[in-house]
Structure formats: C-alpha cells, structure tokens
Amino acid sequence: MPYVRVNHVTIDFPIYQGGSRSLKKALLAHSTSGNIAKDAFDRINVRALQDIAFGLDDGDRVALLGRNGAGKTTLLKVLAGIYQPTFGYVVCSGQVTALIGAGVGLDVDATGYDNIILRGMYMNIHPREMEGAVDDIAEFTELGSYLDMPVRTYSSGMMVRLAFGIATCMKPEILLMDEWLGAGDAPFLAKAHKRMEDFVGGSRIMVLASHSMDLLQQWCNRGIFLHQGRVMAQGDIADAIAAYQRAVDAGELV
C-alpha cells in the first residue's frame, strides 16, 4: 500500500546575494513573520516551511490551502523530491507522479518524443513501456510534427500539453498537483479534464494545491491550511476550508 510520511520538515533558502549590510538590515527590519533571519554564517535565510508533519495513506485526497507564498508549491516539491529538507525528512512508499509547472522535468534541448522516454525513465518506467504509450500521448497532445522538435521551441501551452500527456499516460500511485490544468483552447481543455478525471480517479493518494475551494471540495477529503510556511489547521476538508475562511475574514493572513 502506498503511503507518505512527512516528519517535522523545515526548508530554509539562503539568500547568497544578500551580503551587503544595508540589504540585511532592510530585510530583517521589514520581516514581521519570523521567516527571515540570519544563520551561523551570517547569511540571510528565508524559512519557506517550518516543522511540517503529517501522514497520508491509501485513499487520501489532500487539499493544500493558503494564499500565495504560504508554502504550498514548496511542500509539493519536497514531496516530489525536488527539494531536500533542511531539517526533518519525508518517506514515500509508491511511485510519485508530479504535475508541478509546465516545464518541470522536461529537457528543453531534447525533442518531445525524447522527453516522453526520458520522463518515463525518471518515473522508473522502462523505455519499452513508454514507447508503447507514445501513440496515446501524441494523439492526446495534438502536437503533431512538433514532437520531433526541441522543447525549447514550444510555447508554454505546448509544454503543458506535453508534460500533462506524459504524466497522465500511466496510472499514478501518489499524485502531486499544483493547481489544475489551465492552458489550451476550449476543445483541448474539455478533453484534458476528462483525462484528468480518469487519471485522478486511478490514483491511490493525491495532494492538490489550488485556490479554488469548489475544486478542492470536489476532489479532496482532507485539507491542510498553510500560512507563512506553517500548518495552521488540518483535518477533514470542510473543517480545513472553514479554518482558512475564518482566517481570511478576520484579516489574519497578512
């Protein structure tokens, strides 16, 4: 059975170019959140996540709530293995599939076809198995001859199509998503949403970050409310959304 364990994870990002004394003083003077501080090497650090702890098991569909800068995407990237925690650790059992940004995981100098194979290898899928999915991905993405061209020649919408088509070609175990698909024309979006419904329905665990409360209520059974890199509330999706809405109404999310 797939599972995820997040054990008191903290992420610090040092600002290496913040060496001037005037910049340090300005950053520290204007930090009211406690997320900006100096470390032992006199570097300015931004604490993106602080002491995050939770567990996910088979069947969990988890919403990440919070305003921009709350730490939602950073947490997804920690779960995906893109960022390593400064403190704490994450244990994942099961294949992780991440839809985080249009170009994440794509080699922009390789062709679309090559990226299908390369991305499959990254997901621990044998090239022969990915070759069997090429026709399906090509038909879905509608990229045609562009699949023979380097990805750096693609528009952002074309990158979304390719990344989305690759990521959804296999049934996921642990699915990480940053917002919902939002690029392309109306016919493509309709086809993509149908594919996404089938894809999400086949996942064992899902973590979805979104600002759409309707979307989160539709797809999630649990919620984690983040603010300034900290967990403010977690539990049933209705309770998490209610806690977030109370904080918004009270003007606490500044």
Sequence and secondary structure as in RCSB ss.txt:
>XXXX:A:sequence
MPYVRVNHVTIDFPIYQGGSRSLKKALLAHSTSGNIAKDAFDRINVRALQDIAFGLDDGDRVALLGRNGAGKTTL
LKVLAGIYQPTFGYVVCSGQVTALIGAGVGLDVDATGYDNIILRGMYMNIHPREMEGAVDDIAEFTELGSYLDMP
VRTYSSGMMVRLAFGIATCMKPEILLMDEWLGAGDAPFLAKAHKRMEDFVGGSRIMVLASHSMDLLQQWCNRGIF
LHQGRVMAQGDIADAIAAYQRAVDAGELV
>XXXX:A:secstr
  EEEEEEEEEEEEETT  SHHHHHHHHHH  SS EEE TTS EEEEEEEEEEEEEETT EEEEE  TTSSHHHH
HHHHTTSS  SEEEEEEES EEEE SSSTT  TTSBHHHHHHHHHHHTT  HHHHHTTHHHHHHHHT GGGGGSB
GGGS HHHHHHHHHHHHTSS  SEEEEES    S HHHHHHHHHHHHHHHHT SEEEEE S HHHHHHH SEEEE
EETTEEEEEEEHHHHHHHHHHHHHTT   
